[in-house]
Amino acid sequence: MFKIKALYTDARLHSVKGGSTAWGAFVIGFAFAFGWTPCVGPVLTVILTFAAAQDSITKGVLLLAIYSMGLAVPFLFTALGVERFLKFYSRFRAHMHAIEVASGVLLVALGVLLVLGRFTIISNYLSFLNRFAL
């Protein structure tokens, strides 16, 4: 409906060719980690706390190893499937505006339900999913 220019800004560093050297890989990894710290930090804190409270070092190491695998496996799958995704995305890109508009309408509708205190309507419509609960 209306565009807020500040929300459409995008900074890309296509001209940076640092990833092919050890220093460049470090800088790119550092930038990535800096961006992910707010997401990973709280969960890592909880996992470290649980690991420290275990009866043995083996249990703590196991918790941290499983956390690390959970963090790494999606990146490995992404690396394996990135070429396929780029082919799909080149065909899908023509539909992006429609997806953006539909997503915006959905967010506004969810916001209205939340403000009106009627958010539980969604759980009523999705109650059929309870049969899949463990």
C-alpha positions in Angstrom: 0.0 0.0 0.0 2.8 2.4 0.9 6.6 2.1 0.9 8.9 3.1 3.8 12.2 3.8 2.0 14.3 3.1 5.1 12.9 -0.5 5.2 13.9 -1.2 1.6 17.6 -0.3 2.0 20.1 -3.1 1.3 23.8 -3.0 1.7 25.8 -5.6 -0.4 29.5 -6.0 -0.7 29.7 -7.7 -4.1 33.0 -6.0 -4.8 34.7 -7.5 -1.7 36.9 -10.5 -2.8 38.2 -11.5 0.6 36.9 -15.0 1.0 39.7 -16.6 -1.0 42.4 -15.8 1.5 42.7 -16.9 5.2 42.3 -13.3 6.4 39.3 -12.7 4.1 37.6 -15.9 5.3 38.2 -14.8 8.9 36.6 -11.3 8.2 33.6 -12.8 6.4 33.2 -15.4 9.2 33.5 -12.7 11.8 30.9 -10.5 10.1 28.5 -13.5 9.8 29.0 -14.4 13.5 28.5 -10.8 14.5 25.1 -10.8 12.7 24.1 -14.1 14.3 25.1 -13.4 17.9 21.6 -12.1 18.9 20.1 -15.3 17.5 22.6 -17.9 18.7 23.8 -16.3 21.9 20.8 -17.0 24.2 20.4 -20.6 23.0 24.1 -21.2 23.3 24.0 -19.8 26.9 21.3 -22.2 27.8 23.1 -25.2 26.3 26.3 -24.2 28.0 24.5 -24.0 31.3 22.9 -27.4 30.8 26.3 -28.9 29.8 27.9 -27.4 32.9 25.2 -28.9 35.1 25.6 -32.5 33.8 26.9 -35.3 35.9 29.8 -36.1 33.6 31.9 -34.3 31.0 30.7 -36.8 28.4 27.1 -35.7 28.8 28.1 -32.1 28.5 30.2 -32.7 25.5 27.3 -34.7 23.9 24.9 -31.8 24.5 27.3 -29.3 22.9 28.0 -31.7 20.0 24.3 -32.1 19.2 23.9 -28.4 19.4 26.8 -27.9 17.0 25.3 -30.4 14.6 22.0 -28.7 14.7 23.6 -25.5 13.9 25.9 -26.9 11.1 23.6 -29.4 9.3 21.3 -26.8 7.8 24.4 -24.9 6.4 25.7 -28.2 4.9 22.4 -29.0 3.3 22.3 -25.4 2.0 25.7 -25.7 0.5 24.7 -29.0 -1.2 21.5 -27.5 -2.6 22.4 -24.0 -3.5 22.8 -24.6 -7.2 19.4 -26.3 -7.4 17.8 -23.5 -5.3 19.2 -20.8 -7.6 17.7 -22.5 -10.7 14.3 -22.6 -8.9 14.6 -19.0 -7.7 15.3 -17.7 -11.2 11.9 -19.1 -12.3 10.2 -18.1 -9.0 11.4 -14.5 -9.0 8.6 -13.4 -11.3 6.1 -14.2 -8.5 7.9 -12.4 -5.7 5.7 -9.3 -5.7 2.6 -11.4 -5.3 4.2 -13.3 -2.4 5.2 -10.0 -0.8 1.7 -8.6 -1.0 0.1 -11.8 0.3 2.6 -11.9 3.2 1.8 -8.3 4.0 -1.9 -9.0 4.0 -1.4 -12.0 6.3 0.7 -10.0 8.7 -1.9 -7.2 8.9 -4.6 -9.8 9.4 -2.6 -11.4 12.2 -2.0 -8.0 13.8 -5.7 -7.2 13.7 -6.5 -10.5 15.4 -3.9 -9.9 18.0 -5.1 -6.3 18.8 -8.7 -7.4 18.9 -7.9 -10.3 21.3 -9.2 -12.9 18.7 -5.9 -14.6 18.0 -7.3 -17.9 19.3 -9.4 -18.1 16.2 -6.3 -19.4 14.4 -5.9 -22.3 16.9 -9.6 -23.2 16.3 -9.0 -23.4 12.6 -5.7 -25.4 13.1 -7.0 -27.8 15.8 -7.1 -30.6 13.3 -3.3 -30.7 13.5 -3.5 -31.9 17.1 -3.7 -35.5 15.8 -0.1 -35.2 14.8 1.1 -34.3 18.3 3.6 -36.7 19.9 
